[in-house]
Amino acid sequence: IITGKEGYDITSGDILFNNKSIIDLTPDERALKGIFMSFQYPVAIPGVNTMHFLRTAVNSIRKKNSKKELDPAKFIKIFKEKLKAVGLDEDFSKRAVNDGFSGGEKKRFEILQMLLMNPAFILLDETDSGLDIDALKIIAHNINEIRSKKNGFLLITHYHRILKYLNPDFVHVLSEGKIIKSG
């Protein structure tokens, strides 16, 4: 609902982002405002190159924020730095979005997107699901690196193991649709 997924009816209340309602905005308008979501099961987009996909997304956000778009050479440099940060090699830039990716590659690709887009609100839906310990540490490290007073995170998980590598401000335990414990 926060990111604008169709098929849900909001029967009461509002969603405020930076003190403004986003309830009538489309998913792409919300993304341009700085709302980012990683998915539990990211979809493949055969034929769409990862690097071109990300450059288009980053430049769309920059343009919306009245910033100069990154030329290809500048973007490639940044892209390669971030690829290294998430533990993916440069050949990854030639692949199609999530097409044939392992589960760990899909999750690291989403973290790569997060690093490049530098959103204000980051919703991570089971980013730690199915990861081996090395991939889990890479993802946690990058979450810690981007985390600041200028952004917010909501991490949804069924496992406590990622929390060993993060220092969350709050943990809420949800059961049967209700928060039963916070701390």
N, C-alpha and C positions, 0 to 999 in steps of 0.2 A: 504494500500500500504506500509506503514511504517513497518508493521509486516510481510509482505510477502504474504498476502492473494492472492490465485490464482484467475484468471479471470479478472485481470486488466492489461492493456497495458500501460507502461510508454513510452510516445512518445517523451519526451524530458526531460532534466534535470537529476539529480542524487539525491540519498539519502545518505548523509554523516553522519556517526556516529563515533564520536571520530576521525574525520578527515579522515575516510576511507569509501569508497563506500560499501554499503551493498546491492546494487541493485540486485546482482547475488546470494545472500545468501537465503537459504531456511528459512521458519519460525522458525524451531528449531535452526538453526545456529544463527539467529538474537536473539532469546531468550537467548541462551548461552552467547551472547555478552552483555546481560543486558537490552534487550528491553522487556517490559512487557505490556500486554494489557488486560484490563477487558472488558467484552462484555456487550452490552445492554441486550441481551438475552442469558445468559450462558446455554450451553447444558448439559444435564444429561449424565453420563457415568455409567449405571447400572453395578454392579459387581466389580467396581474399588473403593476400600476403600480410603476414603479421606486422612487418615494419611499416608498410603503407597504411594499414588499418590504424596503427597507433599514431603515426604522424598526422593523419587526417583528424583523429580524435583530439590530439593535443593542440593542433592548430585551430580547430573549431573552438575549443575552450579559450585559447589565447585571443582569438578574434573577438569572441563574445566579451572578453574582459579588456578590450581596447589595447591589446598588446600585439607587438609585431609577430607575425608568424615565423616559425623556424624554417630556414632554408634547408634543403636536403642534407648538405654537408654537416651543418650544426646539429640537426636532428640525429643523424647517424652516429655522431660522436657521443651524444647523450644516451642514445639507444644502446650502444655497445657497453657503456659504463654500467647502465642499469641491468643489462643482460648478465654481466659478470656478477653484479650484486645479488641476483636471484639464482645464480648457479647454472645458467644456460649458456651454451656456446654460440659463437657467431653464426653457425650454419642455421640456427633457429630462425634467423631473419629471412631465410628463403622459403620457409614453410607457410602453409595456409593456416589461418586462425583455428586452433584446437583440432585440426584435421590430423588424425592419427597420433595425437599426443597421448602420452601416458597420463594417469591420474595426477601424478606429481608434477608433470610438465604443465598441465592445465592450471593447477593451483599456483604454480610459480609464474605462469603467464599472467594470471590475474593480479598477482602482486606487482609484476612488471608494469601493468596498466596503471595500478594505483600510484606507483612511484613516478611514472611519467606525467600523469594527469594532476597529481598533487591536490586531490579534492579536499573540500572543507568538512564533509561528513562521509564517513566510510562505513559501510554496512558489509560485514564479512559473514556469509552464511556457510558455516561448517567448512571453513578454509582448511582446517586441520584434518578433515575426514580422509582416511585412507592413506595418509602420508607416512613414509618411513621417518625415523628419528632425524636423519640428516636434513631432509626436506622441511620437516617441522621446525628445526632450528633456524634454517635459512629464512623461512617465512616469518617466524617470530622476530628474528633480528631485524628484518626490513620493516615490520610493523613498528618496532621500537625506534628505528631510525627516522621514520616519517612522522611519528607521533609528536605533537606539539600543542601549545596553547591555542594555535590557530586552526586546529581541526578536532573533530570528535570521531570516536569509533563506537560501533556496536558490533561485537563479536558474538555470533551464535555458535555454540558448540555443545556436543553431547559428552565430551571428554574433558577431564581436568588437566590432561598432560600439557596442553599448550600454555596453560596458566603458569607452569613452572618457569617458562621463558619470558613471560610478560609480567608487567606490574600494573594490573588494572586499577582504576580508581574505585570501581564498584563491581561486585559480582552479584547477579540476581539469579536465583534458582526459580525456574518456571515449571509448574506441574499442573496439568489439566487446565491450561489457559490462565493460571493465576500465579503471581509472584508469591512464593511461599517463604522465601528467605532472602535477605540482602546483607551485604557486608563489604 
